[in-house]
Structure formats: C-alpha cells, structure tokens
Amino acid sequence: ERVCFMDLATMLSTLSEKRLEILRTLQGQAGITTYKLAQLLGRDYKNVHTDVGLLKDIGLIQVSEDGAG
C-alpha cells in the first residue's frame, strides 16, 4: 500500500514533526492506547488524539475499537 500526496508542501504539513514522532513511537510499541501514547510522548491527550485520527484517516496507522494503535 502507498500513501500519496499532491505535492511536497502538503506532505510536509501533514507529516509534521509531532506526527512523525507518533509514527516512530508506534513502530516499537504497536497496540498501545492513545492515552498511553500521549503519556509516552509527554503531550496533551487531545492533541495526540487529533494527530492519531489524521494518521488513521490517511492510512498510516490502524486503530482498534478500544483505541489501541
């Protein structure tokens, strides 16, 4: 599977440093909840939840019904 962006500017705005940090963290800890992810990253839950939702929507992560990624 592939994720495509219309241009570089769109890719860079979508894959911010904070979102890339989420992806790097999930590589080593798949299956953790959004709450636990926020704790690990030292970020506000609401902001992490928003970022996880966007990453899910574009197909970079999968989220289960219980919120685990």
VEXDREN-170927 format. One record per atom (N, C-alpha, C, CB): residue number from 0; residue in one letter; atom name; z, y, x. Coordinates in Angstrom, 3 decimals, always signed. Glycine has a CB too. Layout:
<node resi="NUM" resn="a" name="CA" w="Z" v="Y" u="X"/>
...
END
This chain:
<node resi="0" resn="e" name="N" w="+0.000" v="-1.181" u="+0.835"/>
<node resi="0" resn="e" name="CA" w="+0.000" v="+0.000" u="+0.000"/>
<node resi="0" resn="e" name="C" w="+0.000" v="+1.238" u="+0.875"/>
<node resi="0" resn="e" name="CB" w="+1.205" v="+0.002" u="-0.947"/>
<node resi="1" resn="r" name="N" w="-0.539" v="+2.305" u="+0.325"/>
<node resi="1" resn="r" name="CA" w="-0.628" v="+3.567" u="+1.049"/>
<node resi="1" resn="r" name="C" w="-0.173" v="+4.715" u="+0.175"/>
<node resi="1" resn="r" name="CB" w="-2.051" v="+3.810" u="+1.539"/>
<node resi="2" resn="v" name="N" w="+0.345" v="+5.720" u="+0.818"/>
<node resi="2" resn="v" name="CA" w="+0.671" v="+6.977" u="+0.154"/>
<node resi="2" resn="v" name="C" w="-0.236" v="+8.023" u="+0.773"/>
<node resi="2" resn="v" name="CB" w="+2.204" v="+7.359" u="+0.305"/>
<node resi="3" resn="c" name="N" w="-0.985" v="+8.711" u="-0.058"/>
<node resi="3" resn="c" name="CA" w="-1.930" v="+9.723" u="+0.424"/>
<node resi="3" resn="c" name="C" w="-1.545" v="+11.100" u="-0.091"/>
<node resi="3" resn="c" name="CB" w="-3.366" v="+9.378" u="-0.011"/>
<node resi="4" resn="f" name="N" w="-1.771" v="+12.086" u="+0.740"/>
<node resi="4" resn="f" name="CA" w="-1.512" v="+13.473" u="+0.382"/>
<node resi="4" resn="f" name="C" w="-2.823" v="+14.238" u="+0.453"/>
<node resi="4" resn="f" name="CB" w="-0.441" v="+14.110" u="+1.315"/>
<node resi="5" resn="m" name="N" w="-2.954" v="+15.260" u="-0.359"/>
<node resi="5" resn="m" name="CA" w="-4.184" v="+16.048" u="-0.413"/>
<node resi="5" resn="m" name="C" w="-4.445" v="+16.789" u="+0.898"/>
<node resi="5" resn="m" name="CB" w="-4.115" v="+17.042" u="-1.565"/>
<node resi="6" resn="d" name="N" w="-3.375" v="+17.247" u="+1.555"/>
<node resi="6" resn="d" name="CA" w="-3.537" v="+17.973" u="+2.815"/>
<node resi="6" resn="d" name="C" w="-2.233" v="+17.928" u="+3.598"/>
<node resi="6" resn="d" name="CB" w="-3.970" v="+19.441" u="+2.559"/>
<node resi="7" resn="l" name="N" w="-2.279" v="+18.414" u="+4.824"/>
<node resi="7" resn="l" name="CA" w="-1.117" v="+18.382" u="+5.707"/>
<node resi="7" resn="l" name="C" w="+0.038" v="+19.214" u="+5.151"/>
<node resi="7" resn="l" name="CB" w="-1.500" v="+18.885" u="+7.095"/>
<node resi="8" resn="a" name="N" w="-0.260" v="+20.359" u="+4.593"/>
<node resi="8" resn="a" name="CA" w="+0.795" v="+21.223" u="+4.050"/>
<node resi="8" resn="a" name="C" w="+1.576" v="+20.523" u="+2.943"/>
<node resi="8" resn="a" name="CB" w="+0.193" v="+22.526" u="+3.516"/>
<node resi="9" resn="t" name="N" w="+0.878" v="+19.794" u="+2.086"/>
<node resi="9" resn="t" name="CA" w="+1.538" v="+19.057" u="+1.002"/>
<node resi="9" resn="t" name="C" w="+2.412" v="+17.942" u="+1.570"/>
<node resi="9" resn="t" name="CB" w="+0.491" v="+18.471" u="+0.025"/>
<node resi="10" resn="m" name="N" w="+1.902" v="+17.235" u="+2.570"/>
<node resi="10" resn="m" name="CA" w="+2.673" v="+16.162" u="+3.181"/>
<node resi="10" resn="m" name="C" w="+3.947" v="+16.709" u="+3.825"/>
<node resi="10" resn="m" name="CB" w="+1.825" v="+15.422" u="+4.221"/>
<node resi="11" resn="l" name="N" w="+3.815" v="+17.808" u="+4.567"/>
<node resi="11" resn="l" name="CA" w="+4.974" v="+18.366" u="+5.259"/>
<node resi="11" resn="l" name="C" w="+6.015" v="+18.927" u="+4.300"/>
<node resi="11" resn="l" name="CB" w="+4.531" v="+19.446" u="+6.211"/>
<node resi="12" resn="s" name="N" w="+5.575" v="+19.477" u="+3.178"/>
<node resi="12" resn="s" name="CA" w="+6.545" v="+19.988" u="+2.208"/>
<node resi="12" resn="s" name="C" w="+7.207" v="+18.860" u="+1.430"/>
<node resi="12" resn="s" name="CB" w="+5.869" v="+20.953" u="+1.244"/>
<node resi="13" resn="t" name="N" w="+6.478" v="+17.768" u="+1.238"/>
<node resi="13" resn="t" name="CA" w="+7.028" v="+16.623" u="+0.507"/>
<node resi="13" resn="t" name="C" w="+7.971" v="+15.817" u="+1.383"/>
<node resi="13" resn="t" name="CB" w="+5.904" v="+15.726" u="-0.010"/>
<node resi="14" resn="l" name="N" w="+7.575" v="+15.583" u="+2.616"/>
<node resi="14" resn="l" name="CA" w="+8.385" v="+14.784" u="+3.533"/>
<node resi="14" resn="l" name="C" w="+9.186" v="+15.699" u="+4.451"/>
<node resi="14" resn="l" name="CB" w="+7.495" v="+13.831" u="+4.362"/>
<node resi="15" resn="s" name="N" w="+10.127" v="+16.404" u="+3.856"/>
<node resi="15" resn="s" name="CA" w="+10.992" v="+17.303" u="+4.617"/>
<node resi="15" resn="s" name="C" w="+11.857" v="+16.493" u="+5.582"/>
<node resi="15" resn="s" name="CB" w="+11.880" v="+18.150" u="+3.667"/>
<node resi="16" resn="e" name="N" w="+12.494" v="+17.185" u="+6.489"/>
<node resi="16" resn="e" name="CA" w="+13.357" v="+16.515" u="+7.464"/>
<node resi="16" resn="e" name="C" w="+14.485" v="+15.750" u="+6.769"/>
<node resi="16" resn="e" name="CB" w="+13.944" v="+17.539" u="+8.449"/>
<node resi="17" resn="k" name="N" w="+15.045" v="+16.314" u="+5.705"/>
<node resi="17" resn="k" name="CA" w="+16.128" v="+15.642" u="+4.965"/>
<node resi="17" resn="k" name="C" w="+15.620" v="+14.356" u="+4.304"/>
<node resi="17" resn="k" name="CB" w="+16.722" v="+16.591" u="+3.891"/>
<node resi="18" resn="r" name="N" w="+14.412" v="+14.390" u="+3.761"/>
<node resi="18" resn="r" name="CA" w="+13.846" v="+13.195" u="+3.117"/>
<node resi="18" resn="r" name="C" w="+13.478" v="+12.143" u="+4.150"/>
<node resi="18" resn="r" name="CB" w="+12.609" v="+13.564" u="+2.284"/>
<node resi="19" resn="l" name="N" w="+12.983" v="+12.578" u="+5.292"/>
<node resi="19" resn="l" name="CA" w="+12.703" v="+11.625" u="+6.369"/>
<node resi="19" resn="l" name="C" w="+14.000" v="+10.973" u="+6.862"/>
<node resi="19" resn="l" name="CB" w="+11.979" v="+12.329" u="+7.541"/>
<node resi="20" resn="e" name="N" w="+15.078" v="+11.744" u="+6.872"/>
<node resi="20" resn="e" name="CA" w="+16.388" v="+11.206" u="+7.249"/>
<node resi="20" resn="e" name="C" w="+16.830" v="+10.121" u="+6.261"/>
<node resi="20" resn="e" name="CB" w="+17.442" v="+12.339" u="+7.308"/>
<node resi="21" resn="i" name="N" w="+16.558" v="+10.330" u="+4.983"/>
<node resi="21" resn="i" name="CA" w="+16.859" v="+9.313" u="+3.974"/>
<node resi="21" resn="i" name="C" w="+16.073" v="+8.045" u="+4.266"/>
<node resi="21" resn="i" name="CB" w="+16.536" v="+9.832" u="+2.555"/>
<node resi="22" resn="l" name="N" w="+14.785" v="+8.177" u="+4.543"/>
<node resi="22" resn="l" name="CA" w="+13.950" v="+7.002" u="+4.823"/>
<node resi="22" resn="l" name="C" w="+14.446" v="+6.261" u="+6.063"/>
<node resi="22" resn="l" name="CB" w="+12.480" v="+7.420" u="+5.013"/>
<node resi="23" resn="r" name="N" w="+14.791" v="+7.005" u="+7.115"/>
<node resi="23" resn="r" name="CA" w="+15.305" v="+6.354" u="+8.331"/>
<node resi="23" resn="r" name="C" w="+16.615" v="+5.616" u="+8.059"/>
<node resi="23" resn="r" name="CB" w="+15.516" v="+7.394" u="+9.445"/>
<node resi="24" resn="t" name="N" w="+17.482" v="+6.222" u="+7.269"/>
<node resi="24" resn="t" name="CA" w="+18.770" v="+5.599" u="+6.951"/>
<node resi="24" resn="t" name="C" w="+18.572" v="+4.340" u="+6.113"/>
<node resi="24" resn="t" name="CB" w="+19.679" v="+6.592" u="+6.206"/>
<node resi="25" resn="l" name="N" w="+17.662" v="+4.395" u="+5.158"/>
<node resi="25" resn="l" name="CA" w="+17.422" v="+3.235" u="+4.299"/>
<node resi="25" resn="l" name="C" w="+16.784" v="+2.075" u="+5.047"/>
<node resi="25" resn="l" name="CB" w="+16.546" v="+3.627" u="+3.138"/>
<node resi="26" resn="q" name="N" w="+16.068" v="+2.344" u="+6.121"/>
<node resi="26" resn="q" name="CA" w="+15.474" v="+1.261" u="+6.896"/>
<node resi="26" resn="q" name="C" w="+16.538" v="+0.296" u="+7.399"/>
<node resi="26" resn="q" name="CB" w="+14.679" v="+1.822" u="+8.071"/>
<node resi="27" resn="g" name="N" w="+17.666" v="+0.820" u="+7.799"/>
<node resi="27" resn="g" name="CA" w="+18.723" v="-0.035" u="+8.328"/>
<node resi="27" resn="g" name="C" w="+19.731" v="-0.480" u="+7.288"/>
<node resi="27" resn="g" name="CB" w="+19.433" v="+0.672" u="+9.418"/>
<node resi="28" resn="q" name="N" w="+19.658" v="+0.080" u="+6.072"/>
<node resi="28" resn="q" name="CA" w="+20.687" v="-0.207" u="+5.079"/>
<node resi="28" resn="q" name="C" w="+20.100" v="-0.293" u="+3.674"/>
<node resi="28" resn="q" name="CB" w="+21.773" v="+0.858" u="+5.126"/>
<node resi="29" resn="a" name="N" w="+19.076" v="-1.067" u="+3.535"/>
<node resi="29" resn="a" name="CA" w="+18.458" v="-1.219" u="+2.213"/>
<node resi="29" resn="a" name="C" w="+19.477" v="-1.770" u="+1.222"/>
<node resi="29" resn="a" name="CB" w="+17.219" v="-2.149" u="+2.286"/>
<node resi="30" resn="g" name="N" w="+19.362" v="-1.331" u="-0.020"/>
<node resi="30" resn="g" name="CA" w="+20.237" v="-1.841" u="-1.069"/>
<node resi="30" resn="g" name="C" w="+21.501" v="-1.037" u="-1.288"/>
<node resi="30" resn="g" name="CB" w="+20.608" v="-3.228" u="-0.761"/>
<node resi="31" resn="i" name="N" w="+21.656" v="+0.097" u="-0.603"/>
<node resi="31" resn="i" name="CA" w="+22.852" v="+0.906" u="-0.829"/>
<node resi="31" resn="i" name="C" w="+22.610" v="+1.860" u="-2.002"/>
<node resi="31" resn="i" name="CB" w="+23.235" v="+1.700" u="+0.455"/>
<node resi="32" resn="t" name="N" w="+23.675" v="+2.297" u="-2.601"/>
<node resi="32" resn="t" name="CA" w="+23.571" v="+3.207" u="-3.745"/>
<node resi="32" resn="t" name="C" w="+23.275" v="+4.626" u="-3.262"/>
<node resi="32" resn="t" name="CB" w="+24.874" v="+3.183" u="-4.584"/>
<node resi="33" resn="t" name="N" w="+22.807" v="+5.433" u="-4.169"/>
<node resi="33" resn="t" name="CA" w="+22.536" v="+6.833" u="-3.858"/>
<node resi="33" resn="t" name="C" w="+23.829" v="+7.538" u="-3.464"/>
<node resi="33" resn="t" name="CB" w="+21.876" v="+7.545" u="-5.059"/>
<node resi="34" resn="y" name="N" w="+24.915" v="+7.193" u="-4.121"/>
<node resi="34" resn="y" name="CA" w="+26.210" v="+7.786" u="-3.785"/>
<node resi="34" resn="y" name="C" w="+26.606" v="+7.459" u="-2.350"/>
<node resi="34" resn="y" name="CB" w="+27.290" v="+7.294" u="-4.752"/>
<node resi="35" resn="k" name="N" w="+26.481" v="+6.203" u="-1.969"/>
<node resi="35" resn="k" name="CA" w="+26.825" v="+5.785" u="-0.607"/>
<node resi="35" resn="k" name="C" w="+25.884" v="+6.436" u="+0.405"/>
<node resi="35" resn="k" name="CB" w="+26.765" v="+4.245" u="-0.478"/>
<node resi="36" resn="l" name="N" w="+24.608" v="+6.543" u="+0.055"/>
<node resi="36" resn="l" name="CA" w="+23.639" v="+7.194" u="+0.925"/>
<node resi="36" resn="l" name="C" w="+24.041" v="+8.647" u="+1.174"/>
<node resi="36" resn="l" name="CB" w="+22.229" v="+7.123" u="+0.310"/>
<node resi="37" resn="a" name="N" w="+24.440" v="+9.343" u="+0.119"/>
<node resi="37" resn="a" name="CA" w="+24.886" v="+10.736" u="+0.256"/>
<node resi="37" resn="a" name="C" w="+26.096" v="+10.821" u="+1.181"/>
<node resi="37" resn="a" name="CB" w="+25.229" v="+11.339" u="-1.127"/>
<node resi="38" resn="q" name="N" w="+27.016" v="+9.882" u="+1.048"/>
<node resi="38" resn="q" name="CA" w="+28.189" v="+9.863" u="+1.920"/>
<node resi="38" resn="q" name="C" w="+27.784" v="+9.649" u="+3.377"/>
<node resi="38" resn="q" name="CB" w="+29.167" v="+8.765" u="+1.476"/>
<node resi="39" resn="l" name="N" w="+26.904" v="+8.674" u="+3.617"/>
<node resi="39" resn="l" name="CA" w="+26.459" v="+8.391" u="+4.981"/>
<node resi="39" resn="l" name="C" w="+25.776" v="+9.588" u="+5.627"/>
<node resi="39" resn="l" name="CB" w="+25.518" v="+7.207" u="+4.983"/>
<node resi="40" resn="l" name="N" w="+25.018" v="+10.324" u="+4.821"/>
<node resi="40" resn="l" name="CA" w="+24.273" v="+11.461" u="+5.340"/>
<node resi="40" resn="l" name="C" w="+25.102" v="+12.742" u="+5.378"/>
<node resi="40" resn="l" name="CB" w="+23.039" v="+11.682" u="+4.509"/>
<node resi="41" resn="g" name="N" w="+26.265" v="+12.723" u="+4.730"/>
<node resi="41" resn="g" name="CA" w="+27.098" v="+13.919" u="+4.670"/>
<node resi="41" resn="g" name="C" w="+26.455" v="+15.015" u="+3.846"/>
<node resi="41" resn="g" name="CB" w="+27.382" v="+14.428" u="+6.063"/>
<node resi="42" resn="r" name="N" w="+25.754" v="+14.606" u="+2.774"/>
<node resi="42" resn="r" name="CA" w="+25.051" v="+15.546" u="+1.912"/>
<node resi="42" resn="r" name="C" w="+25.587" v="+15.477" u="+0.494"/>
<node resi="42" resn="r" name="CB" w="+23.551" v="+15.267" u="+1.924"/>
<node resi="43" resn="d" name="N" w="+25.322" v="+16.515" u="-0.272"/>
<node resi="43" resn="d" name="CA" w="+25.707" v="+16.575" u="-1.674"/>
<node resi="43" resn="d" name="C" w="+24.957" v="+15.506" u="-2.461"/>
<node resi="43" resn="d" name="CB" w="+25.431" v="+17.977" u="-2.258"/>
<node resi="44" resn="y" name="N" w="+25.667" v="+14.792" u="-3.330"/>
<node resi="44" resn="y" name="CA" w="+25.068" v="+13.708" u="-4.112"/>
<node resi="44" resn="y" name="C" w="+23.865" v="+14.188" u="-4.918"/>
<node resi="44" resn="y" name="CB" w="+26.107" v="+13.099" u="-5.048"/>
<node resi="45" resn="k" name="N" w="+23.998" v="+15.334" u="-5.578"/>
<node resi="45" resn="k" name="CA" w="+22.926" v="+15.837" u="-6.442"/>
<node resi="45" resn="k" name="C" w="+21.626" v="+16.031" u="-5.646"/>
<node resi="45" resn="k" name="CB" w="+23.350" v="+17.170" u="-7.103"/>
<node resi="46" resn="n" name="N" w="+21.738" v="+16.607" u="-4.456"/>
<node resi="46" resn="n" name="CA" w="+20.551" v="+16.841" u="-3.634"/>
<node resi="46" resn="n" name="C" w="+19.928" v="+15.532" u="-3.159"/>
<node resi="46" resn="n" name="CB" w="+20.907" v="+17.711" u="-2.433"/>
<node resi="47" resn="v" name="N" w="+20.753" v="+14.581" u="-2.778"/>
<node resi="47" resn="v" name="CA" w="+20.243" v="+13.271" u="-2.343"/>
<node resi="47" resn="v" name="C" w="+19.587" v="+12.570" u="-3.532"/>
<node resi="47" resn="v" name="CB" w="+21.393" v="+12.387" u="-1.746"/>
<node resi="48" resn="h" name="N" w="+20.208" v="+12.643" u="-4.688"/>
<node resi="48" resn="h" name="CA" w="+19.649" v="+12.029" u="-5.896"/>
<node resi="48" resn="h" name="C" w="+18.257" v="+12.592" u="-6.198"/>
<node resi="48" resn="h" name="CB" w="+20.588" v="+12.258" u="-7.101"/>
<node resi="49" resn="t" name="N" w="+18.113" v="+13.905" u="-6.074"/>
<node resi="49" resn="t" name="CA" w="+16.821" v="+14.555" u="-6.296"/>
<node resi="49" resn="t" name="C" w="+15.789" v="+14.068" u="-5.283"/>
<node resi="49" resn="t" name="CB" w="+16.966" v="+16.084" u="-6.213"/>
<node resi="50" resn="d" name="N" w="+16.181" v="+14.009" u="-4.015"/>
<node resi="50" resn="d" name="CA" w="+15.261" v="+13.554" u="-2.962"/>
<node resi="50" resn="d" name="C" w="+14.880" v="+12.091" u="-3.144"/>
<node resi="50" resn="d" name="CB" w="+15.892" v="+13.756" u="-1.583"/>
<node resi="51" resn="v" name="N" w="+15.843" v="+11.257" u="-3.507"/>
<node resi="51" resn="v" name="CA" w="+15.566" v="+9.834" u="-3.745"/>
<node resi="51" resn="v" name="C" w="+14.586" v="+9.691" u="-4.917"/>
<node resi="51" resn="v" name="CB" w="+16.891" v="+9.051" u="-4.036"/>
<node resi="52" resn="g" name="N" w="+14.776" v="+10.483" u="-5.963"/>
<node resi="52" resn="g" name="CA" w="+13.862" v="+10.437" u="-7.100"/>
<node resi="52" resn="g" name="C" w="+12.435" v="+10.778" u="-6.704"/>
<node resi="52" resn="g" name="CB" w="+14.328" v="+11.383" u="-8.180"/>
<node resi="53" resn="l" name="N" w="+12.273" v="+11.799" u="-5.881"/>
<node resi="53" resn="l" name="CA" w="+10.940" v="+12.175" u="-5.426"/>
<node resi="53" resn="l" name="C" w="+10.324" v="+11.080" u="-4.564"/>
<node resi="53" resn="l" name="CB" w="+10.995" v="+13.487" u="-4.647"/>
<node resi="54" resn="l" name="N" w="+11.099" v="+10.528" u="-3.637"/>
<node resi="54" resn="l" name="CA" w="+10.595" v="+9.455" u="-2.771"/>
<node resi="54" resn="l" name="C" w="+10.217" v="+8.221" u="-3.588"/>
<node resi="54" resn="l" name="CB" w="+11.646" v="+9.082" u="-1.713"/>
<node resi="55" resn="k" name="N" w="+10.976" v="+7.965" u="-4.640"/>
<node resi="55" resn="k" name="CA" w="+10.648" v="+6.865" u="-5.554"/>
<node resi="55" resn="k" name="C" w="+9.350" v="+7.150" u="-6.294"/>
<node resi="55" resn="k" name="CB" w="+11.789" v="+6.636" u="-6.558"/>
<node resi="56" resn="d" name="N" w="+9.214" v="+8.369" u="-6.801"/>
<node resi="56" resn="d" name="CA" w="+8.033" v="+8.745" u="-7.579"/>
<node resi="56" resn="d" name="C" w="+6.741" v="+8.636" u="-6.768"/>
<node resi="56" resn="d" name="CB" w="+8.190" v="+10.161" u="-8.101"/>
<node resi="57" resn="i" name="N" w="+6.808" v="+8.929" u="-5.478"/>
<node resi="57" resn="i" name="CA" w="+5.593" v="+8.841" u="-4.670"/>
<node resi="57" resn="i" name="C" w="+5.397" v="+7.460" u="-4.050"/>
<node resi="57" resn="i" name="CB" w="+5.628" v="+9.885" u="-3.578"/>
<node resi="58" resn="g" name="N" w="+6.335" v="+6.547" u="-4.315"/>
<node resi="58" resn="g" name="CA" w="+6.160" v="+5.165" u="-3.910"/>
<node resi="58" resn="g" name="C" w="+6.661" v="+4.792" u="-2.531"/>
<node resi="58" resn="g" name="CB" w="+4.767" v="+4.841" u="-3.983"/>
<node resi="59" resn="l" name="N" w="+7.503" v="+5.635" u="-1.933"/>
<node resi="59" resn="l" name="CA" w="+8.016" v="+5.309" u="-0.601"/>
<node resi="59" resn="l" name="C" w="+9.274" v="+4.461" u="-0.629"/>
<node resi="59" resn="l" name="CB" w="+8.291" v="+6.567" u="+0.155"/>
<node resi="60" resn="i" name="N" w="+10.001" v="+4.484" u="-1.739"/>
<node resi="60" resn="i" name="CA" w="+11.176" v="+3.632" u="-1.881"/>
<node resi="60" resn="i" name="C" w="+11.201" v="+3.049" u="-3.285"/>
<node resi="60" resn="i" name="CB" w="+12.479" v="+4.423" u="-1.589"/>
<node resi="61" resn="q" name="N" w="+11.956" v="+1.977" u="-3.427"/>
<node resi="61" resn="q" name="CA" w="+12.188" v="+1.369" u="-4.734"/>
<node resi="61" resn="q" name="C" w="+13.671" v="+1.510" u="-5.038"/>
<node resi="61" resn="q" name="CB" w="+11.734" v="-0.141" u="-4.767"/>
<node resi="62" resn="v" name="N" w="+13.971" v="+1.804" u="-6.292"/>
<node resi="62" resn="v" name="CA" w="+15.350" v="+1.963" u="-6.714"/>
<node resi="62" resn="v" name="C" w="+15.615" v="+1.002" u="-7.851"/>
<node resi="62" resn="v" name="CB" w="+15.648" v="+3.420" u="-7.136"/>
<node resi="63" resn="s" name="N" w="+16.698" v="+0.238" u="-7.747"/>
<node resi="63" resn="s" name="CA" w="+17.049" v="-0.709" u="-8.798"/>
<node resi="63" resn="s" name="C" w="+17.752" v="+0.011" u="-9.936"/>
<node resi="63" resn="s" name="CB" w="+17.938" v="-1.835" u="-8.244"/>
<node resi="64" resn="e" name="N" w="+17.980" v="-0.681" u="-11.017"/>
<node resi="64" resn="e" name="CA" w="+18.630" v="-0.109" u="-12.195"/>
<node resi="64" resn="e" name="C" w="+20.033" v="+0.411" u="-11.894"/>
<node resi="64" resn="e" name="CB" w="+18.698" v="-1.142" u="-13.297"/>
<node resi="65" resn="d" name="N" w="+20.722" v="-0.229" u="-10.932"/>
<node resi="65" resn="d" name="CA" w="+22.093" v="+0.197" u="-10.603"/>
<node resi="65" resn="d" name="C" w="+22.126" v="+1.329" u="-9.599"/>
<node resi="65" resn="d" name="CB" w="+22.887" v="-0.969" u="-10.062"/>
<node resi="66" resn="g" name="N" w="+20.949" v="+1.851" u="-9.217"/>
<node resi="66" resn="g" name="CA" w="+20.891" v="+2.993" u="-8.309"/>
<node resi="66" resn="g" name="C" w="+20.771" v="+2.624" u="-6.858"/>
<node resi="66" resn="g" name="CB" w="+22.084" v="+3.825" u="-8.485"/>
<node resi="67" resn="a" name="N" w="+20.748" v="+1.347" u="-6.535"/>
<node resi="67" resn="a" name="CA" w="+20.617" v="+0.939" u="-5.145"/>
<node resi="67" resn="a" name="C" w="+19.175" v="+1.044" u="-4.707"/>
<node resi="67" resn="a" name="CB" w="+21.133" v="-0.484" u="-4.943"/>
<node resi="68" resn="g" name="N" w="+18.997" v="+1.519" u="-3.481"/>
<node resi="68" resn="g" name="CA" w="+17.653" v="+1.691" u="-2.948"/>
<node resi="68" resn="g" name="C" w="+17.247" v="+0.572" u="-2.029"/>
<node resi="68" resn="g" name="CB" w="+17.547" v="+2.987" u="-2.226"/>
END
